Amino acid sequence: MKKLLILPLLAAAATIGSVASQALVAKADNGGPNSVVGAWQVDAIGAPYVPHLFTYNADGTMNTTNPTNVQESASRPHGGTNDSLGMGPWEPVNGQPNTFIGTFYELNANADDHTPTDTLSVTYKIVVDGDHFTGNALAKQGSFSGPATLNGTRLTIDQSALPGL
């Protein structure tokens, strides 16, 4: 008898979990032409290295990257730092169409001995207009805090390469 009661409860829990998951995705992605979901080339004006790649996922998470070792420098203490892939959450701003906020984090290590240094966090607010976005960001790492401007262009499939495939 207990087994008969457990099966409907498990089915109900799975259904509720699926509906809740879909509601989170729907909250994160407006799905229109000004959706942030996708891959972007982003110029981070004011950052030590300007070009980045951002990927926004429909579940409210994002990833960012720039080339490995671009922050290393022989003239800096410990040869500078190297950073990891950046990851973090994002969400739409209620009452502000096409506007999104988020924070991503990158782990850092000293370039010469690989000991951990302060984690970088970058909090931003962007406005998407079709295949472009712009906005402001604030980077924090240890006692450092500095502004940046983000200018993004959506990446697309290279249609000119397709006929040769």
C-alpha positions in Angstrom: 0.0 0.0 0.0 2.8 2.4 0.9 4.4 1.8 -2.6 1.2 2.8 -4.2 1.2 6.1 -2.4 4.9 6.9 -3.1 4.6 6.6 -6.9 2.0 9.4 -7.2 4.0 11.6 -4.8 7.2 11.1 -6.9 5.3 11.9 -10.1 3.8 15.0 -8.5 7.3 16.2 -7.3 8.8 15.6 -10.7 6.0 17.6 -12.4 6.4 20.5 -9.9 10.1 20.5 -10.4 9.7 20.6 -14.2 7.2 23.5 -14.0 9.4 25.4 -11.6 12.4 25.0 -13.8 10.5 26.2 -16.9 9.2 29.2 -14.9 12.8 30.2 -14.1 13.9 29.9 -17.7 10.8 32.0 -18.8 11.7 34.6 -16.2 15.3 34.8 -17.4 14.7 34.9 -21.1 12.2 37.2 -22.7 12.7 35.3 -26.0 12.2 38.4 -28.2 14.6 40.1 -30.6 16.2 41.9 -27.6 16.9 38.7 -25.7 20.3 38.6 -24.2 20.6 34.8 -24.6 23.3 33.8 -27.0 27.0 34.4 -27.7 28.5 37.9 -27.8 31.8 39.6 -28.6 32.2 42.2 -25.9 34.6 45.2 -25.7 35.2 45.9 -22.0 36.4 49.5 -22.2 38.4 50.2 -19.1 39.4 46.6 -18.4 43.1 45.5 -18.6 42.2 43.4 -21.7 39.4 44.8 -23.9 37.9 42.0 -26.0 36.0 39.2 -24.2 33.5 36.6 -25.2 30.2 36.3 -23.2 27.7 33.5 -23.5 24.3 34.0 -21.9 22.3 30.9 -21.2 18.5 30.8 -20.9 18.7 29.5 -17.4 20.0 32.8 -16.0 23.7 31.8 -16.0 26.6 33.2 -18.1 30.2 32.5 -19.0 32.9 34.9 -20.1 36.5 34.4 -21.3 39.5 36.2 -22.7 42.8 34.8 -23.9 44.9 33.0 -21.3 47.7 34.8 -19.6 46.9 38.3 -20.9 47.2 39.7 -17.4 50.7 38.4 -16.9 53.6 40.8 -16.9 57.2 40.4 -16.0 57.3 44.0 -14.6 54.5 43.2 -12.1 55.0 41.6 -8.7 54.8 37.8 -9.0 54.6 38.3 -12.8 51.0 39.4 -12.6 48.1 37.1 -12.4 46.2 34.8 -14.7 42.5 34.3 -14.5 39.9 31.6 -15.0 36.8 31.4 -17.1 34.3 33.8 -15.6 30.9 32.5 -14.5 27.9 34.0 -12.8 24.1 34.7 -12.8 22.1 37.3 -14.7 18.5 38.4 -14.7 16.2 40.8 -16.4 15.4 44.1 -14.6 11.7 44.4 -13.8 10.0 47.4 -15.4 13.0 48.1 -17.6 12.5 46.4 -21.0 15.6 44.8 -22.6 17.7 45.6 -19.5 19.7 42.9 -17.7 21.9 42.8 -14.6 24.5 40.3 -13.5 27.7 39.5 -11.8 30.4 37.2 -13.0 33.4 35.9 -11.0 36.9 34.9 -12.1 39.4 33.0 -10.0 42.9 34.4 -10.1 46.4 33.0 -9.4 49.9 34.5 -9.3 51.5 33.8 -12.6 54.8 32.5 -11.2 53.9 30.3 -8.3 50.2 29.6 -8.9 49.1 30.7 -5.5 45.6 32.1 -5.3 45.0 35.8 -5.3 41.8 37.8 -4.9 38.7 36.7 -6.9 37.6 39.2 -9.5 33.9 40.1 -9.6 32.3 42.2 -12.3 28.8 43.5 -11.8 27.0 45.1 -14.8 23.8 46.5 -16.1 23.3 46.3 -19.9 20.5 47.2 -22.4 20.1 45.0 -25.4 19.0 46.5 -28.7 18.7 43.7 -31.3 22.2 42.3 -31.9 24.0 44.9 -29.8 24.2 45.8 -26.1 25.8 48.5 -24.1 26.1 49.2 -20.4 28.2 49.9 -17.4 30.2 47.6 -15.2 32.1 47.8 -11.9 35.0 45.4 -11.4 36.3 44.5 -7.9 39.4 42.6 -7.0 40.7 42.9 -3.5 41.0 46.6 -2.6 40.7 47.6 -6.3 37.5 48.8 -7.7 37.1 50.3 -11.2 34.4 51.1 -13.8 34.2 49.8 -17.3 31.8 50.2 -20.3 30.6 47.1 -22.0 29.8 47.1 -25.7 28.5 43.8 -27.1 27.8 42.5 -30.6 25.9 39.2 -31.0 27.9 36.4 -32.7 26.3 34.8 -35.7 26.9 31.8 -37.9 29.3 32.6 -40.7 26.9 32.1 -43.6 29.6 32.8 -46.2 31.5 29.6 -45.1 28.5 27.3 -45.5 28.6 26.8 -49.3 32.1 25.3 -49.0 31.0 22.7 -46.5 
